Amino acid sequence: MNDHSHPHDEPGQTRPPETPVDAGSQALAEALRSSFAIVRFVMLLLVLVFLGSGFFQVKPNERAIVLRFGKPKGEGAKALLGPGLHWSFPYPIDEIQKVSVTGVQRVDSSVGWWATTAAQEAAGTEPPPGADLNPAVGGYTLTADANIIHTRETLYYRIEDPVRYIFGFVEASNIVQNALNNAIVYASGHFSVDDVLTRDKVGFKEAVQRRARQLLDKQDLGVIVDQCDVQTTWPRQPKVQQAFIAVLNAQINRDKLMQDASSYTNQVLTAATATSNGIVNLAETRRAQYVSDLSNRATNFLNILPQYRANADLFVEKNFNETMGRVLTNVQEKIYLPRRADGKPRDLWLLLNREPPKPMTGSTNQ
């Protein structure tokens, strides 16, 4: 047996004998090294995928809020992320809350409506009315004149302050729902049944919307109310429905009669106004004619007055002759009877002879 010395061996120290390595152990060691390399690569790949999953897109009509361990990252407007590509730590470190700022949100209220299922709503059908109103199943509201009506509303709103809307309340949409329910009951109690169903439906709708807006502004929910759609009707029970229909028909007939009367009144007034205007216009025309004629006569009188004053008899005689000349233009023979000095009428004696015979013409017997 040969004694081999090692350069690094100290004098007097013997090196332990080397254990020969078999092929199986060597293969196992190489397999473990390869497995560790694969595990490191997979872990690195998972880390990259984990970090890459933190990218997210915010649409133009959205705003995003990053929650880090449940708390908003930033305060006020700084907590809002605008449109574009952003990155945050993936869940559970960060959580992304997206809110639509231009899209319209909606809540529906059926606090005053009868109970329906989603399938019936989708199919547009209604459950049977039943003989009596059951408050435990169907909703209703009371009007100012103590009548029962059914009403349901849809409120449309937009989120103005996403931070306030999301973190100021738990389930802020429920606050909007409660405000709408309150507005329905409140407005119903301030309107009569006729106003709600027929006469002032627009006023009732505006009252519901105004009340809901006041409650939401008081809560400082960070929303803006756009509009409110309202649907109202009378109870569906047969007897009550017949009574409401009879009243509605009576109102329709009354309105028709009032419209007819108003139309007839307008026609009569229009005709009377036209007649009176015609009479007034005719009278005004004649008045203008009379005034013009009298003015002309007065002007003519003033023009001939100096002639009359200069020689009244001559003026009278001249005008008398001129007038008689115009009157008796076509008369061949004219006879004037001068007035007597004593003012008594003169006697006129006319000798009327028989018309002389006309001479005969033609042949006569000799």
Sine and cosine of phi, psi and omega as CSV:
sin_phi,cos_phi,sin_psi,cos_psi,sin_omega,cos_omega
0.00,0.00,0.81,-0.59,-0.04,-1.00
-0.99,0.11,0.60,-0.80,0.02,-1.00
-0.98,-0.22,0.93,-0.37,0.00,-1.00
-0.98,-0.19,0.78,-0.63,0.02,-1.00
-0.99,-0.14,0.52,-0.85,0.02,-1.00
-0.98,-0.21,0.64,-0.77,-0.04,-1.00
-0.86,0.52,-0.55,0.84,-0.08,-1.00
-1.00,-0.05,-0.01,1.00,0.00,-1.00
-0.96,0.27,0.68,-0.73,0.04,-1.00
-0.99,0.16,0.44,-0.90,0.03,-1.00
-0.89,0.45,0.68,-0.73,0.02,-1.00
1.00,0.09,-0.04,1.00,-0.01,-1.00
-0.95,-0.32,0.73,-0.68,0.00,-1.00
-0.97,-0.24,0.67,-0.74,0.00,-1.00
-0.99,0.10,0.69,-0.72,-0.01,-1.00
-0.90,0.43,0.46,-0.89,-0.01,-1.00
-0.92,0.40,0.64,-0.77,0.00,-1.00
-0.97,0.25,0.69,-0.72,0.00,-1.00
-1.00,0.01,0.83,-0.56,0.00,-1.00
-0.92,0.40,0.69,-0.72,0.00,-1.00
-1.00,-0.08,0.79,-0.61,0.02,-1.00
-1.00,0.05,0.16,-0.99,-0.06,-1.00
-0.93,0.38,-0.56,0.83,-0.02,-1.00
-0.91,0.40,-0.69,0.72,0.01,-1.00
-0.90,0.43,-0.65,0.76,0.01,-1.00
-0.90,0.45,-0.65,0.76,0.03,-1.00
-0.91,0.42,-0.64,0.76,0.03,-1.00
-0.89,0.46,-0.67,0.74,0.01,-1.00
-0.89,0.45,-0.68,0.74,0.04,-1.00
-0.90,0.43,-0.62,0.79,0.03,-1.00
-0.90,0.44,-0.65,0.76,0.02,-1.00
-0.91,0.42,-0.67,0.74,0.04,-1.00
-0.88,0.48,-0.67,0.75,0.03,-1.00
-0.90,0.43,-0.65,0.76,0.00,-1.00
-0.89,0.45,-0.68,0.73,0.03,-1.00
-0.88,0.47,-0.61,0.80,0.03,-1.00
-0.91,0.42,-0.67,0.74,0.02,-1.00
-0.91,0.41,-0.67,0.75,0.01,-1.00
-0.89,0.46,-0.68,0.73,0.04,-1.00
-0.88,0.47,-0.63,0.77,0.01,-1.00
-0.92,0.40,-0.69,0.73,0.01,-1.00
-0.90,0.43,-0.68,0.73,0.02,-1.00
-0.88,0.47,-0.67,0.74,0.05,-1.00
-0.89,0.45,-0.64,0.77,0.02,-1.00
-0.91,0.42,-0.65,0.76,0.03,-1.00
-0.90,0.43,-0.63,0.78,0.03,-1.00
-0.89,0.45,-0.68,0.73,0.03,-1.00
-0.90,0.44,-0.67,0.74,0.04,-1.00
-0.90,0.44,-0.65,0.76,0.01,-1.00
-0.88,0.48,-0.73,0.69,0.00,-1.00
-0.94,0.33,-0.59,0.81,0.01,-1.00
-0.93,0.37,-0.43,0.90,0.03,-1.00
-0.95,0.32,-0.12,0.99,0.03,-1.00
-0.98,0.19,-0.14,0.99,0.05,-1.00
-0.98,0.21,0.67,-0.74,0.02,-1.00
-0.54,-0.84,0.41,-0.91,-0.06,-1.00
-0.94,-0.34,0.73,-0.69,0.08,-1.00
-0.95,-0.32,0.84,-0.55,-0.04,-1.00
-0.96,0.27,0.30,-0.95,-0.01,-1.00
-0.87,0.50,-0.49,0.87,-0.03,-1.00
-0.99,-0.11,0.32,0.95,-0.03,-1.00
-0.80,-0.60,0.33,-0.94,0.21,-0.98
-0.74,-0.67,0.55,-0.84,-0.06,-1.00
-0.86,-0.51,0.52,-0.85,0.05,-1.00
-0.80,-0.60,0.77,-0.64,0.01,-1.00
-1.00,-0.08,0.83,-0.55,0.06,-1.00
-0.97,-0.23,0.89,-0.45,0.04,-1.00
-0.97,-0.23,0.93,-0.37,-0.10,-0.99
0.81,0.58,0.62,0.78,0.09,-1.00
1.00,0.05,-0.05,1.00,-0.02,-1.00
-0.91,-0.41,0.69,-0.72,-0.02,-1.00
-0.87,0.50,0.66,-0.75,0.05,-1.00
-1.00,0.04,0.97,-0.24,-0.08,-1.00
0.97,-0.25,0.16,-0.99,-0.02,-1.00
-0.77,-0.64,0.57,-0.82,0.07,-1.00
0.88,0.48,-0.70,-0.71,-0.03,-1.00
-0.92,0.38,-0.39,0.92,0.00,-1.00
-0.94,0.35,-0.32,0.95,0.00,-1.00
-0.98,0.18,-0.19,0.98,-0.05,-1.00
-1.00,-0.03,0.73,-0.68,0.09,-1.00
-0.97,-0.24,0.77,-0.64,-0.05,-1.00
-0.99,0.14,-0.09,-1.00,-0.02,-1.00
-0.88,0.48,0.55,-0.83,0.04,-1.00
0.75,-0.66,-0.14,-0.99,-0.02,-1.00
-1.00,-0.07,0.75,-0.66,-0.02,-1.00
-0.72,-0.69,0.24,-0.97,0.04,-1.00
-0.71,-0.71,0.60,-0.80,0.11,-0.99
-0.51,-0.86,0.22,-0.98,0.07,-1.00
-0.91,0.43,0.66,-0.75,0.00,-1.00
-0.91,0.42,0.23,-0.97,0.06,-1.00
-0.90,0.44,0.66,-0.75,0.27,0.96
-0.99,-0.13,0.12,0.99,0.01,-1.00
-0.94,0.34,-0.82,0.57,0.03,-1.00
-0.90,-0.43,0.45,-0.89,0.07,-1.00
-0.71,-0.71,0.68,-0.74,-0.09,-1.00
-0.98,-0.22,0.78,-0.62,0.10,-0.99
-0.91,-0.41,0.89,-0.46,0.02,-1.00
-0.96,-0.26,0.68,-0.73,-0.03,-1.00
-0.76,-0.65,0.72,-0.69,0.06,-1.00
-0.99,0.17,0.83,-0.55,-0.03,-1.00
-0.98,-0.19,-0.34,0.94,0.04,-1.00
-0.94,-0.35,-0.35,0.94,0.04,-1.00
-0.95,0.32,0.49,-0.87,-0.03,-1.00
-1.00,-0.05,0.80,-0.61,0.09,-1.00
-1.00,-0.05,0.31,-0.95,0.00,-1.00
-0.55,-0.84,0.52,-0.86,0.15,-0.99
-0.73,-0.69,0.59,-0.81,0.01,-1.00
-0.92,-0.39,0.63,-0.77,0.02,-1.00
-0.83,-0.56,0.76,-0.64,0.05,-1.00
-0.83,-0.56,0.47,0.88,-0.02,-1.00
-0.89,0.45,-0.44,0.90,0.01,-1.00
-0.94,-0.34,0.33,0.95,-0.08,-1.00
-0.88,-0.48,0.37,-0.93,0.05,-1.00
-0.95,0.30,0.37,-0.93,-0.09,-1.00
-0.95,0.31,0.75,-0.66,0.06,-1.00
-0.70,-0.71,0.36,-0.93,0.05,-1.00
-0.99,-0.14,0.25,-0.97,0.02,-1.00
-0.90,0.44,-0.60,0.80,0.02,-1.00
-0.91,0.42,-0.64,0.77,0.03,-1.00
-0.92,0.38,-0.62,0.78,0.04,-1.00
-0.89,0.45,-0.67,0.74,-0.01,-1.00
-0.92,0.39,-0.60,0.80,-0.02,-1.00
-0.99,0.10,-0.18,0.98,-0.01,-1.00
0.96,0.27,0.41,0.91,0.02,-1.00
-0.96,-0.28,0.21,-0.98,-0.02,-1.00
-0.76,-0.65,0.51,-0.86,0.07,-1.00
-0.94,0.34,0.38,-0.93,0.03,-1.00
-0.87,0.49,0.57,-0.82,-0.10,-1.00
-0.94,0.34,-0.52,0.85,-0.08,-1.00
0.99,0.14,0.26,-0.97,-0.05,-1.00
-0.97,0.24,-0.58,0.82,-0.06,-1.00
-0.78,-0.63,0.33,-0.94,0.05,-1.00
-0.99,0.13,0.82,-0.57,-0.01,-1.00
-0.95,-0.30,0.97,-0.24,-0.04,-1.00
-0.89,0.45,-0.38,0.92,0.00,-1.00
-0.96,0.28,-0.29,0.96,-0.04,-1.00
-0.93,-0.38,-0.76,0.65,-0.05,-1.00
-0.96,-0.29,0.54,-0.84,0.03,-1.00
-1.00,-0.05,0.31,-0.95,0.04,-1.00
-0.29,-0.96,0.20,-0.98,0.10,-1.00
-0.73,-0.68,0.34,-0.94,0.01,-1.00
-0.96,-0.28,0.67,-0.74,0.02,-1.00
-1.00,0.00,0.08,-1.00,-0.03,-1.00
-0.91,0.42,-0.45,0.89,0.03,-1.00
-0.99,-0.17,0.45,0.89,0.13,-0.99
0.89,0.46,0.64,0.77,0.11,-0.99
-0.94,-0.34,0.39,-0.92,-0.01,-1.00
-0.98,-0.18,0.73,-0.69,0.08,-1.00
-0.70,-0.71,0.28,-0.96,0.14,-0.99
-0.92,-0.39,0.69,-0.72,0.00,-1.00
-0.49,-0.87,0.58,-0.82,0.11,-0.99
-0.62,-0.79,0.49,-0.87,-0.14,-0.99
-0.69,-0.72,0.41,-0.91,0.14,-0.99
-0.79,-0.61,0.85,-0.52,-0.04,-1.00
-0.97,-0.26,0.78,-0.63,0.03,-1.00
-0.95,-0.31,0.75,-0.66,-0.03,-1.00
-0.56,-0.83,0.30,-0.95,0.05,-1.00
-0.85,-0.53,0.52,-0.86,-0.01,-1.00
-1.00,0.04,0.89,-0.45,0.00,-1.00
-1.00,-0.05,-0.61,0.79,-0.02,-1.00
-0.83,-0.55,1.00,-0.04,-0.05,-1.00
-0.87,0.50,-0.62,0.79,-0.01,-1.00
-0.89,0.46,-0.73,0.69,0.02,-1.00
-0.91,0.41,-0.64,0.77,-0.05,-1.00
-0.92,0.40,-0.63,0.78,-0.09,-1.00
-1.00,0.08,-0.70,0.71,-0.15,-0.99
-0.98,-0.22,-0.18,0.98,0.04,-1.00
-0.98,0.17,-0.38,0.92,-0.06,-1.00
-0.61,-0.79,0.42,-0.91,0.15,-0.99
-1.00,-0.02,0.87,-0.49,-0.05,-1.00
0.84,0.55,0.94,0.35,-0.05,-1.00
-0.88,0.48,-0.46,0.89,0.02,-1.00
-0.89,0.47,-0.48,0.88,0.06,-1.00
-0.93,0.38,-0.55,0.84,0.06,-1.00
-0.90,0.43,-0.66,0.75,0.05,-1.00
-0.89,0.45,-0.65,0.76,0.03,-1.00
-0.88,0.48,-0.71,0.70,0.00,-1.00
-0.91,0.42,-0.62,0.79,0.03,-1.00
-0.90,0.44,-0.64,0.77,0.03,-1.00
-0.92,0.40,-0.67,0.74,0.04,-1.00
-0.88,0.48,-0.69,0.73,0.03,-1.00
-0.89,0.46,-0.66,0.75,-0.02,-1.00
-0.90,0.43,-0.58,0.81,0.00,-1.00
-0.91,0.42,-0.76,0.65,-0.02,-1.00
-0.91,0.42,-0.65,0.76,-0.02,-1.00
-0.90,0.44,-0.75,0.67,-0.04,-1.00
-0.92,0.39,-0.60,0.80,0.01,-1.00
-0.88,0.47,-0.60,0.80,-0.01,-1.00
-0.96,0.29,-0.10,0.99,0.00,-1.00
-0.92,-0.40,0.11,0.99,0.01,-1.00
-0.77,-0.63,0.54,-0.84,0.10,-0.99
-0.98,0.21,0.28,-0.96,-0.05,-1.00
-0.90,0.43,-0.59,0.81,0.01,-1.00
-0.92,0.39,-0.62,0.78,0.02,-1.00
-0.92,0.39,-0.66,0.75,-0.03,-1.00
-0.92,0.40,-0.67,0.74,-0.14,-0.99
-1.00,0.04,-0.52,0.86,-0.13,-0.99
-0.70,-0.72,-0.84,0.55,-0.28,-0.96
-0.97,0.24,-0.59,0.81,-0.11,-0.99
-0.66,-0.75,0.82,0.57,0.00,-1.00
-0.92,0.39,-0.59,0.81,0.03,-1.00
-0.91,0.41,-0.65,0.76,0.03,-1.00
-0.90,0.44,-0.62,0.78,0.04,-1.00
-0.91,0.42,-0.68,0.74,0.03,-1.00
-0.88,0.48,-0.70,0.71,0.01,-1.00
-0.91,0.42,-0.56,0.83,0.02,-1.00
-0.92,0.40,-0.65,0.76,0.05,-1.00
-0.89,0.46,-0.73,0.69,-0.02,-1.00
-0.91,0.42,-0.64,0.77,-0.01,-1.00
-0.91,0.41,-0.67,0.74,0.00,-1.00
-0.91,0.41,-0.68,0.74,0.02,-1.00
-0.89,0.46,-0.66,0.75,0.01,-1.00
-0.90,0.43,-0.65,0.76,0.02,-1.00
-0.89,0.46,-0.68,0.74,-0.01,-1.00
-0.92,0.39,-0.66,0.75,0.00,-1.00
-0.93,0.36,-0.61,0.79,0.07,-1.00
-0.91,0.41,-0.59,0.80,0.02,-1.00
-0.92,0.40,-0.59,0.81,0.03,-1.00
-0.98,0.21,-0.21,0.98,-0.04,-1.00
0.80,0.61,0.83,0.56,-0.10,-1.00
-0.99,0.13,-0.26,0.97,-0.01,-1.00
0.99,0.15,0.52,0.85,0.00,-1.00
-0.80,-0.60,0.33,-0.94,0.06,-1.00
-0.84,-0.55,0.81,-0.59,0.00,-1.00
-0.99,0.13,0.81,-0.58,0.02,-1.00
-1.00,0.00,-0.84,0.54,-0.02,-1.00
-0.35,-0.94,0.17,-0.99,-0.02,-1.00
-0.64,-0.77,0.85,-0.53,0.06,-1.00
-1.00,-0.08,0.76,-0.65,-0.10,-0.99
-0.83,-0.55,0.69,-0.73,0.09,-1.00
-0.79,-0.61,0.78,-0.63,-0.03,-1.00
-0.76,-0.66,0.46,-0.89,0.07,-1.00
-0.31,-0.95,0.22,-0.98,0.03,-1.00
-1.00,0.04,0.18,-0.98,0.02,-1.00
-0.85,0.53,0.50,-0.86,-0.11,-0.99
-1.00,-0.03,-0.11,0.99,-0.01,-1.00
-0.88,0.48,0.66,-0.75,-0.18,-0.98
-0.80,0.59,-0.76,0.65,-0.07,-1.00
-0.91,0.42,-0.70,0.71,0.00,-1.00
-0.91,0.41,-0.65,0.76,-0.01,-1.00
-0.89,0.45,-0.65,0.76,0.04,-1.00
-0.88,0.47,-0.65,0.76,0.01,-1.00
-0.91,0.42,-0.68,0.73,0.02,-1.00
-0.90,0.43,-0.65,0.76,0.01,-1.00
-0.90,0.43,-0.64,0.77,0.03,-1.00
-0.89,0.46,-0.68,0.73,0.03,-1.00
-0.90,0.43,-0.66,0.75,0.00,-1.00
-0.90,0.44,-0.68,0.73,0.04,-1.00
-0.89,0.46,-0.64,0.77,0.04,-1.00
-0.89,0.46,-0.65,0.76,0.04,-1.00
-0.91,0.42,-0.63,0.77,0.02,-1.00
-0.90,0.44,-0.70,0.72,0.02,-1.00
-0.90,0.44,-0.67,0.75,0.03,-1.00
-0.88,0.48,-0.71,0.70,0.01,-1.00
-0.89,0.46,-0.62,0.79,0.02,-1.00
-0.91,0.42,-0.70,0.71,0.03,-1.00
-0.89,0.46,-0.65,0.76,0.01,-1.00
-0.92,0.39,-0.60,0.80,0.05,-1.00
-0.92,0.40,-0.66,0.75,0.05,-1.00
-0.89,0.45,-0.69,0.72,0.02,-1.00
-0.90,0.45,-0.66,0.75,0.03,-1.00
-0.90,0.43,-0.65,0.76,0.03,-1.00
-0.90,0.43,-0.69,0.73,0.02,-1.00
-0.90,0.43,-0.65,0.76,0.03,-1.00
-0.88,0.48,-0.68,0.73,0.02,-1.00
-0.89,0.45,-0.64,0.76,0.02,-1.00
-0.89,0.45,-0.73,0.69,-0.01,-1.00
-0.89,0.46,-0.71,0.71,0.00,-1.00
-0.90,0.44,-0.62,0.78,0.02,-1.00
-0.90,0.43,-0.71,0.71,0.02,-1.00
-0.90,0.44,-0.69,0.72,0.01,-1.00
-0.90,0.43,-0.64,0.77,0.02,-1.00
-0.90,0.43,-0.66,0.75,0.03,-1.00
-0.90,0.44,-0.68,0.73,0.01,-1.00
-0.90,0.45,-0.72,0.70,-0.01,-1.00
-0.90,0.43,-0.62,0.78,0.04,-1.00
-0.90,0.43,-0.62,0.79,0.05,-1.00
-0.89,0.45,-0.69,0.73,0.01,-1.00
-0.91,0.42,-0.69,0.72,0.00,-1.00
-0.90,0.44,-0.66,0.76,0.01,-1.00
-0.91,0.42,-0.67,0.74,0.03,-1.00
-0.90,0.44,-0.69,0.72,0.02,-1.00
-0.89,0.45,-0.63,0.78,0.02,-1.00
-0.92,0.40,-0.62,0.79,0.03,-1.00
-0.91,0.42,-0.72,0.69,0.01,-1.00
-0.91,0.41,-0.63,0.78,0.03,-1.00
-0.87,0.49,-0.69,0.72,0.02,-1.00
-0.89,0.45,-0.63,0.78,0.04,-1.00
-0.90,0.44,-0.72,0.69,-0.01,-1.00
-0.89,0.45,-0.68,0.73,0.00,-1.00
-0.90,0.44,-0.66,0.75,0.02,-1.00
-0.91,0.42,-0.66,0.75,0.00,-1.00
-0.91,0.43,-0.71,0.71,0.01,-1.00
-0.91,0.42,-0.59,0.81,0.03,-1.00
-0.91,0.42,-0.66,0.75,0.03,-1.00
-0.90,0.43,-0.67,0.75,0.00,-1.00
-0.91,0.42,-0.64,0.77,0.01,-1.00
-0.91,0.42,-0.63,0.78,0.04,-1.00
-0.90,0.43,-0.69,0.73,0.03,-1.00
-0.90,0.44,-0.64,0.77,0.01,-1.00
-0.89,0.45,-0.68,0.74,0.00,-1.00
-0.92,0.39,-0.47,0.88,0.01,-1.00
-0.96,0.29,-0.60,0.80,-0.06,-1.00
-1.00,-0.07,-0.12,0.99,-0.02,-1.00
-0.87,0.49,-0.66,0.75,0.03,-1.00
-0.88,0.47,-0.57,0.82,0.03,-1.00
-0.91,0.41,-0.64,0.77,0.01,-1.00
-0.91,0.40,-0.67,0.75,-0.01,-1.00
-0.93,0.38,-0.52,0.85,0.00,-1.00
-0.92,0.38,-0.71,0.71,-0.01,-1.00
-0.42,-0.91,1.00,-0.08,-0.10,-0.99
-0.91,0.42,-0.69,0.72,-0.07,-1.00
-0.91,0.42,-0.72,0.69,0.01,-1.00
-0.89,0.46,-0.62,0.78,-0.02,-1.00
-0.91,0.42,-0.68,0.73,-0.01,-1.00
-0.91,0.41,-0.70,0.71,-0.03,-1.00
-0.90,0.44,-0.66,0.76,0.01,-1.00
-0.89,0.45,-0.74,0.67,-0.03,-1.00
-0.93,0.36,-0.54,0.84,0.04,-1.00
-0.91,0.42,-0.72,0.70,0.01,-1.00
-0.90,0.44,-0.66,0.75,0.01,-1.00
-0.90,0.43,-0.63,0.78,0.00,-1.00
-0.93,0.36,-0.70,0.71,0.00,-1.00
-0.91,0.40,-0.52,0.85,0.04,-1.00
-0.91,0.41,-0.63,0.78,0.04,-1.00
-0.95,0.32,-0.58,0.81,-0.03,-1.00
-0.96,0.30,-0.67,0.74,-0.09,-1.00
-0.97,-0.23,0.67,0.74,-0.05,-1.00
-0.89,0.46,-0.69,0.73,-0.08,-1.00
-1.00,-0.03,0.12,0.99,0.02,-1.00
-1.00,0.05,0.76,-0.65,-0.04,-1.00
-0.98,0.20,-0.65,0.76,-0.04,-1.00
-0.87,-0.49,0.74,-0.68,-0.04,-1.00
-0.81,-0.59,0.70,-0.71,0.01,-1.00
-0.81,-0.59,0.83,-0.56,0.01,-1.00
-0.96,-0.28,0.69,-0.72,0.08,-1.00
-0.94,-0.33,0.97,-0.26,0.01,-1.00
-0.93,0.38,0.47,-0.88,-0.02,-1.00
-0.97,0.25,0.64,-0.76,0.03,-1.00
-0.96,0.30,0.40,-0.92,-0.03,-1.00
-0.92,0.40,-0.56,0.83,-0.02,-1.00
-0.99,0.12,-0.03,1.00,0.04,-1.00
1.00,0.05,-0.03,1.00,0.01,-1.00
-0.99,0.12,0.46,-0.89,0.00,-1.00
-0.95,0.31,0.52,-0.85,0.03,-1.00
-1.00,0.03,0.47,-0.88,0.08,-1.00
-1.00,-0.07,0.68,-0.74,0.00,-1.00
-0.89,-0.45,0.88,-0.48,0.02,-1.00
-0.94,-0.33,0.84,-0.55,0.02,-1.00
-0.90,-0.44,0.76,-0.65,0.05,-1.00
-1.00,-0.08,0.94,-0.34,-0.05,-1.00
-0.97,-0.26,0.96,-0.29,0.04,-1.00
-1.00,0.05,0.36,-0.93,0.08,-1.00
-0.92,0.39,0.55,-0.84,-0.02,-1.00
-0.91,0.41,0.79,-0.61,-0.01,-1.00
-0.88,0.47,0.55,-0.84,0.01,-1.00
-0.92,0.40,0.55,-0.84,0.01,-1.00
-0.99,0.12,0.60,-0.80,0.03,-1.00
-0.92,0.40,0.60,-0.80,0.00,-1.00
-1.00,0.10,0.60,-0.80,0.02,-1.00
-0.88,-0.48,0.38,-0.93,-0.01,-1.00
0.95,-0.31,-0.14,-0.99,-0.03,-1.00
-0.99,0.15,0.58,-0.82,0.05,-1.00
-0.82,-0.58,0.38,-0.93,0.01,-1.00
-0.98,0.21,0.76,-0.65,0.07,-1.00
-0.99,0.10,0.00,0.00,0.00,0.00
